[in-house]
Amino acid sequence: MHTIALDDNTQNVYPPFSFTVNFDYSRFENPELQSKAKTTLNQFIGFIRRTFDGLLENGEALNSIYQDCLAHCPKGKKYSIIG
């Protein structure tokens, strides 16, 4: 559920991402290790989210260039960097 920007007036909308982990951290008897495991998982999920968001942003930027080439280049798709 996102929109692709064709101009600067279109706002991108992304659905919220919900991820639930049902891991029993009490398996780690050491509280310090429990905390480290939770922190590591949260950092990993954050990394994945930032990577995904970056891929979407790059795709939108490439699509914008492609659309500009189609709309404004005299030979259209022939000089497009994508096609």
C-alpha positions as CSV (number, residue, x, y, z in Angstrom):
1,M,0.0,0.0,0.0
2,H,2.4,2.7,-1.2
3,T,2.2,5.3,-3.9
4,I,4.9,5.9,-6.4
5,A,5.9,9.5,-6.7
6,L,5.6,10.9,-10.3
7,D,6.3,14.4,-9.1
8,D,7.3,16.2,-5.9
9,N,3.7,16.7,-4.8
10,T,2.9,13.0,-4.3
11,Q,3.5,11.8,-0.8
12,N,4.7,8.2,-0.2
13,V,2.6,6.2,2.2
14,Y,3.9,2.9,3.6
15,P,1.9,0.6,5.8
16,P,3.2,0.0,9.4
17,F,5.2,-3.1,9.8
18,S,4.4,-5.3,12.7
19,F,6.8,-8.1,13.7
20,T,6.1,-10.2,16.8
21,V,8.7,-12.5,18.4
22,N,7.6,-15.2,20.7
23,F,11.0,-16.2,22.0
24,D,11.3,-17.1,25.7
25,Y,14.4,-15.1,26.7
26,S,14.4,-16.7,30.1
27,R,16.1,-19.6,28.4
28,F,19.2,-17.5,28.9
29,E,19.8,-17.9,32.6
30,N,22.1,-14.8,32.7
31,P,20.0,-11.6,32.7
32,E,22.9,-9.8,30.9
33,L,22.7,-12.4,28.1
34,Q,18.9,-12.0,27.9
35,S,19.3,-8.2,27.5
36,K,22.1,-8.7,24.9
37,A,19.9,-11.1,22.9
38,K,16.9,-8.7,22.9
39,T,19.1,-5.8,21.9
40,T,20.7,-7.8,19.1
41,L,17.3,-8.9,17.7
42,N,16.0,-5.3,17.8
43,Q,19.0,-4.0,16.0
44,F,18.8,-6.7,13.4
45,I,15.1,-5.9,12.8
46,G,15.9,-2.2,12.5
47,F,18.7,-3.0,10.0
48,I,16.3,-5.0,7.9
49,R,13.6,-2.2,8.0
50,R,16.2,0.5,7.0
51,T,17.5,-1.7,4.2
52,F,13.9,-2.3,2.9
53,D,13.0,1.3,3.1
54,G,16.3,2.2,1.2
55,L,15.4,-0.2,-1.5
56,L,12.0,1.3,-1.9
57,E,13.5,4.8,-2.0
58,N,16.0,3.8,-4.6
59,G,13.4,2.1,-6.7
60,E,11.2,5.2,-6.6
61,A,14.1,7.4,-7.6
62,L,15.0,5.2,-10.5
63,N,11.3,5.1,-11.6
64,S,11.2,8.9,-11.4
65,I,14.2,9.2,-13.7
66,Y,12.7,6.6,-16.1
67,Q,9.4,8.5,-16.2
68,D,11.3,11.8,-16.8
69,C,13.2,10.2,-19.6
70,L,10.0,8.9,-21.2
71,A,8.2,12.3,-20.8
72,H,11.0,14.7,-21.7
73,C,13.7,13.0,-23.8
74,P,13.2,13.5,-27.6
75,K,13.6,9.9,-28.3
76,G,11.8,8.7,-25.2
77,K,12.9,5.2,-24.0
78,K,15.8,5.0,-26.3
79,Y,18.0,7.2,-24.1
80,S,16.6,6.0,-20.8
81,I,19.2,4.7,-18.4
82,I,16.9,1.9,-17.4
83,G,15.3,0.7,-20.6
